[in-house]
Amino acid sequence: MKALVIGASGQIGAMTVRDLVDYYKADVVAADLNLAKVKNVAKSTNPNRVTPVRLDASDERALSKALKNVDVVLNSAWYELNMMIMPAAIKAGVHYTDLGGFYDITLKQLKLNKKAKDAGITCVLGIGSTPGVTNVCGAAGANKLDSVDAISIYCTWGTKKKATEAGMPGYSIRTVIDEMTQEPGIVDKGKKMKVPIMSGETSVVMPEPAGKVTAYYIKHSEPATMADYIGKGTKHVSFRIGFPEVDFASFKTLAELGFGSEKKLDVGGCKCSPKDYITAMYTDAVSSARRSSDVVDEFDYLRTDVTGKKDGLPAMCTLFVRTWNDRKTGLSSGRDTSVPPSITADWLTKGKIKETGVLPPEACLDPEPFFKELGKRKILVDEELQVSSKFY
Ligand SMILES: NC(=O)c1ccc[n+]([C@@H]2O[C@H](COP(=O)([O-])OP(=O)(O)OC[C@H]3O[C@@H](n4cnc5c(N)ncnc54)[C@H](OP(=O)(O)O)[C@@H]3O)[C@@H](O)[C@H]2O)c1
């Protein structure tokens, strides 16, 4: 497989490059804005298999040139770039994956379904951990039931010492701030709708050491697709984050202080938006922390509850996904986001995904083999099925 990874030196992209090489012996063109950073990714992965290139994906000509002679493009850059990179992939006849379109962009991307079908390619949207693995979990749960009423998704992260230490989310602060400043979408009584930021407060039990967490509705793309593509009568779909307490307080403060703003300010002659500034600052802080010898054990947990009926009686299928950082390989718990696009690229290029068009993960990825691939990287999926019986 010859793969182009865009955003290849990002937190997620760099781990995807490594997975493509380690598990599939892929030849990877690692593209990003900053050549020095992707050169480092190539050097630390496998310089014989990884070719670093400088690419600004918003430059249409440069992008179409980079798409020549590759089998698949994995978009690991900002979701705002999806509607530039995906149309270019369709035009070039190259399979495509991304990490999610943050609800509204996902809906725009789905409108290009016919164009992708006509080009004979498959674009898999939002194939990270969440969105991504959670969509596949929803499909797996629905497969166990005759009809579905609700799909409720939860995510949390943290460290072994959950109460006292802020876990670093395995993804960019830019996304976290977007999540805290933009209205979430849910499906309620069969209708897609927007709800207030941080509404839907509920308590959910996650595996230890997270335990019981308070979770809120957050803007995500699962509710944009799952009711339509899973079907079976699904009437409710929601996504909530259970922030670790310390992180919740810090991120809320940053959002309230206006760090979500994209308005450029003059800072001593340098024009920069609060969002760009905090993105750069946080990226630097995360890479220093990951270089430190004092690595903290951190986890990412996902929970997907699918409720409905089996044999005419109430039933529920819950899927838990657990990922800890891997001290042996040095990979963070954020690999639950970087591995799914790598597996998908392998399946796309081997013809294991037969459907063409623009599709969410629940519409084209077979859950069991997918979960087994995740298991090889110690991304652990457990399924619990509760069915009811009547004795009268
Ligand atoms: N589905 C999921 O489970 C999931 C989970 C986490 C994150 N995400 C999404 O994944 C995306 C990446 O997250 P991340 O945490 O890896 O962010 P990140 O560490 O900031 O990585 C993004 C990379 O894209 C590069 N980039 C930005 N603009 C570009 C352009 N025009 N052309 C080429 N490269 C460009 C950035 O370069 P510079 O650093 O030089 O600007 C950076 O290296 C985000 O949209 C996020 O919402 C999805």
The ligand as a Gaussian input file, in Angstrom:
#p B3LYP/6-31G(d) Opt

LIG

0 1
 N      -12.051000      10.873000      15.763000
 C      -11.367000      11.004000      16.865000
 O      -11.388000      10.123000      17.720000
 C      -10.500000      12.197000      17.094000
 C       -9.769000      12.278000      18.280000
 C       -8.898000      13.311000      18.437000
 C       -8.783000      14.282000      17.457000
 N       -9.527000      14.211000      16.326000
 C       -9.385000      15.201000      15.245000
 O       -8.157000      14.954000      14.602000
 C       -7.629000      16.155000      14.069000
 C       -6.142000      16.220000      14.403000
 O       -5.971000      16.231000      15.820000
 P       -4.529000      16.248000      16.527000
 O       -4.796000      16.217000      17.975000
 O       -3.629000      15.227000      15.910000
 O       -4.032000      17.709000      16.127000
 P       -2.506000      18.195000      15.941000
 O       -1.600000      17.496000      16.860000
 O       -2.527000      19.681000      16.023000
 O       -2.199000      17.749000      14.443000
 C       -2.732000      18.365000      13.300000
 C       -1.618000      18.423000      12.283000
 O       -2.158000      18.950000      11.056000
 C       -1.239000      19.910000      10.565000
 N       -1.909000      20.872000       9.683000
 C       -2.668000      21.936000      10.026000
 N       -3.041000      22.613000       8.926000
 C       -2.511000      21.953000       7.866000
 C       -2.518000      22.188000       6.466000
 N       -3.145000      23.237000       5.920000
 N       -1.850000      21.321000       5.647000
 C       -1.173000      20.249000       6.168000
 N       -1.126000      19.989000       7.502000
 C       -1.781000      20.842000       8.339000
 C       -0.711000      20.582000      11.822000
 O        0.505000      21.295000      11.509000
 P        1.019000      22.495000      12.495000
 O        1.158000      21.903000      13.867000
 O        2.310000      22.891000      11.883000
 O       -0.041000      23.556000      12.449000
 C       -0.490000      19.366000      12.719000
 O        0.769000      18.758000      12.499000
 C       -8.475000      17.261000      14.642000
 O       -9.391000      17.771000      13.688000
 C       -9.263000      16.606000      15.745000
 O      -10.542000      17.155000      15.921000
 C      -10.372000      13.168000      16.128000

